[in-house]
Amino acid sequence: MLPAELHRRYWRKTLVVTALLLLVWFAATFGIAYFARFLDFRFFGWPFSFWMGAQGALMIYCLIVGFYAWYMNRLDA
């Protein structure tokens, strides 16, 4: 394959995974806050929306960073 085509495919995959992870970030950050009234159930003894804002979103952010690093290392290999 031509180097230009490989470069184009690499950046296409990078943009797709970045867009998907930004969508997950947006849902974890704003989606939970927007639907907080509808997510009124207990989770580990706390209302789910409160727990998600205090702990869950941070866990999701760490998973996003970890997945991105793993995926990019795999893509670069």
C-alpha positions in Angstrom: 0.0 0.0 0.0 1.2 3.5 -0.7 2.5 5.5 2.3 -0.1 8.3 1.6 -2.9 5.7 1.8 -1.6 4.2 5.0 -1.3 7.7 6.5 -4.9 8.5 5.5 -6.2 5.2 7.0 -4.3 5.9 10.2 -5.7 9.3 10.7 -9.2 8.1 9.8 -9.1 5.5 12.5 -7.7 8.0 14.9 -10.4 10.5 14.2 -13.2 7.9 14.5 -12.0 6.6 17.9 -11.5 10.2 19.2 -15.0 11.1 18.1 -16.5 8.0 19.8 -14.6 8.7 23.0 -15.7 12.3 23.0 -19.2 11.1 22.7 -18.8 8.9 25.7 -17.2 11.8 27.6 -20.1 14.1 26.7 -22.7 11.5 27.8 -20.8 10.9 31.1 -20.5 14.6 31.8 -23.6 16.2 30.5 -26.0 13.3 29.9 -26.1 12.3 33.6 -26.6 15.8 34.8 -29.3 16.5 32.2 -31.3 13.3 33.1 -30.6 13.5 36.9 -34.3 13.6 37.7 -35.0 10.5 35.7 -32.0 8.6 37.3 -33.4 8.8 40.8 -32.5 5.4 42.2 -30.0 4.3 44.8 -26.5 3.2 43.8 -24.1 2.2 46.6 -26.4 4.0 49.0 -26.4 7.3 47.1 -28.7 8.7 44.4 -27.2 7.5 41.1 -26.9 11.0 39.6 -25.0 12.2 42.7 -22.7 9.2 42.8 -22.1 9.5 39.0 -21.1 13.1 39.4 -18.8 12.4 42.4 -17.2 9.1 41.4 -18.6 7.5 38.3 -17.6 10.2 35.9 -14.0 10.1 37.1 -13.9 6.4 36.6 -15.2 6.8 33.1 -12.6 9.5 32.3 -9.9 7.2 33.5 -11.3 4.4 31.3 -11.4 6.7 28.3 -7.8 7.7 28.7 -6.7 4.1 29.3 -8.6 2.8 26.3 -7.3 5.6 24.1 -3.7 4.9 25.1 -4.1 1.1 24.5 -5.8 1.7 21.1 -3.2 4.1 19.9 -0.3 1.9 21.0 -2.0 -1.0 19.1 -2.5 1.2 16.1 1.1 2.5 16.1 2.5 -1.1 16.3 
